Amino acid sequence: MSNLCNLCPRQCNIDREISAGFCRACGNLDNVIAARAALHFWEEPCISGESGSGTVFFANCNLRCVFCQNAEISANGKGKEISYKRLADIFLELEDQGAENINLVTPTHYSYQILKALDMVKHKLDIPIVMNCGGYESVDTIKLFNGYIDIYLPDLKYKSSELSSKYSSCSDYFEKACKALEEMHRQVPKLVWDRGIQDCDIKILKKGLIIRHLVLPNCYHDSLDILDWLNDCRFLTKYNFLLSLMSQFTPTEACKDFPELNRRITTFEYEKVVSRARQYGFRGYIQERSSAQEEYIPPFDLTGVTPEQG
């Protein structure tokens, strides 16, 4: 493992023990910063199930979208520094609490530490490992997780480079996200359900790919372009991935600098996108517009992120 970090497409090529790159993660390369490790009930039904997803929220992010609801941790870095050994223990503790899976939220910049933690305990875990990420990923980094990740849960945020540049500071978002999706799908080419019963509203997903898309205000045309691409994608079919269409956009303080984003989406905008998704017959989830509520944002209060034991 080189100290020079090139884990994501930004290719910062900096020594994170000395300074931080775009994501602002730096320090001891055996450690991660986590803001919460707890059962989470607001993921897709096939992820949360009845018992909740064992979710670890990592601090910092390689996107830092201006509308991020988790900006407290993604942009401001709130969290507690723990070792990869402690992280491994947390995975086991979440399983003991009844978690349906281990859900790694925004993990890319801590890939090496997470892999070391999984090497310690994956043989003891009987639940899937979920990579829950922003979609702006390096194919080489996704390849590192081959055999470790059971469920990939990436965003597909934008098709337009203008939008991705403006809101996430990366003009090549769609290009990089498409290549990453192809590698994710290569690793988990089929949806595998608990006990083989394909009823995603009830059963738990054990392996597979779920692609999330959040509809943004004044951007529904870009959402339609994404659905068109997914429908025509050469490596995806409607039966080997799930689409999670989300309406939960809630303006943040940072959105005041982007007036076009400083509101919730309208019924007209969302229904245009929902209608296209239904036209294409995608399998998965269509979120109710009532989900655009701030109470769905978890408290980043360091729950479960305790010091080393002993």
Buried (B, 14 or more C-beta within 10 A) or exposed (E): EEEEBBBBBBEBEBBBEEEBBBBBBBEEBEBBBBBBBBBBBBBBBBBBBEBBBBBBBBBBBBBBBBBBBBBBBBBBBBBBBBBBBBBBBBBBBBBEBEBBBBBBBBBBBBBBBBBBBBEBBBEEBEBBBBBBBBBBBBBEBBEBBEEBBBBBBBBBBBBBBEBBBBBBBBBEBBBBBBBBBBBBBEBBBEBBBBEEEEEBEEBBBBBBBBBBBBBBBBBBEBBBBBBEBBBEBEEBEBEBBBBBBBBBBBBBEBBEEBEEBBEBBBEEBBBBBBEBBEEBEBEBBBBEBEEBEEEEBBEBEBBBBBEEEE
